[in-house]
Amino acid sequence: MLVNKYGVGAVLVPMEGAAAFALKPGILVKGEVGRLLDRGYQKFIKSSQYEIPATAAQLQAIHAFSEELKRVIGVISLYNESLGTTSDLYEYDRLKGREDETAHPAPERPWETVGGH
């Protein structure tokens, strides 16, 4: 079930006597819940078709809606999430591509020296 308020939406699924997030709260972009993407220098709203810069008002709306929805459905509100909006994805320019293990394979036994030292 899609629930929305303040231009923010979330998808909930029923559970035994409660509800859980199927999709975390995000800005609604043409009827789709956009994910919050952090690029280090700025946050973006990312949907399947669009990627737009997030405004302060949108971040505040996501935070307010998330906190209200957590209280209503009985989900624990974590300290770091209560301080502000947390992102779904983190893509920093300097770190992009580092996840490729084939480019720089780690030695099998890093405690052993290689090459005669």
N, C-alpha and C positions, 0 to 999 in steps of 0.2 A: 504494500500500500504506500502510495506517495503522499507525504504530508508536507505542507509548506506554510511559510509565514515570513514576512519581511522580504520577499523575493528569494528566499532560501528554501531549498527542498531537501528531503531525506526519504529514503525508502526503508520501510520497516517490514519485518516479517513476524508473524505471531509465533510465540513459544508457549510453553506450559504456564498459563496464567500471567504472561508478560509479553513483551515485545523486544526485538533486538534489531540493530542496524543491519540492513542488507547493503545499504549505500550510505556512507557518512554524509552529514549535511554539507551542502555546497550551493552556490548561486545557480539559479535556474537560467539556463541558456536555451531559448526556444523549446521549452518543455523538458529539457534534459538536465539532470543534476551534474553540474560541472565540478571537477576535482580541483583542489587547490595545489598549485605547483610552485615550489620555491626554487628560484634560480640563483640564490645568494644575494643578488643585488635588487631583486624585486619579486613579488609574488604575482602569479598569473592564475586565471580561471581557465581550465582546459576542459573542453568537451570533445566529442568525437569529430566535430567539424571545425571548431573555433578554438583559438587561444588568445585571450584578451588580458591586458594588465588589470590587476585587482585594485580597486580603490579602497581608501580607508573606511568609507561607509559600508562597502560590501564585506570587508573583514569584520567590522563591528556587528553587522547583521548576522553573519555566520556564527560568530561567537555567542551572541545573545540567543539565537535560535537553538544552538547546540545545548547551551546550559538549561534553557527552558525545557527542551525535549528530554534531556537526561533526567530532570526532576520528575517529569510526567510519567515516563516509562520505567523509572526506578533503576537506572543505570548509575553506577558509581562515577562521580565526577573527580577526575584525577587532578592533583595540585597543579602540574605544569599546564594542563589544558585549561584550567580555570584562570590562569594568568593572562591568556590571550589565545589567539587563533593558531592552531598547529596545522601544518601542511600535510597533504597526502603523499606527495612526491617531492623529492629533493634532487635537482639536477644542476650541479655546479659546473661551470665551464672548465675550470682547472682540473676537475676530477673526472670529467667525461672521458670514457675510453679506458679508464684504469681497471674496470671490472673484467676486461679481457685477459684471462689468464694465459692464453696461448702466446700473447705478445711478449710477456716477461714471465716465463715459468719459474716457479720457486724451486730451489734445489731440494732434492728428496730428503737430505739430511743436512739441514742448515748449520749444525754444530761442527760439521767436518769441513776442513779446508779443501779447496779445489785448486788444482794446478801447482802443487808442489810447495806450498807455504807451510 
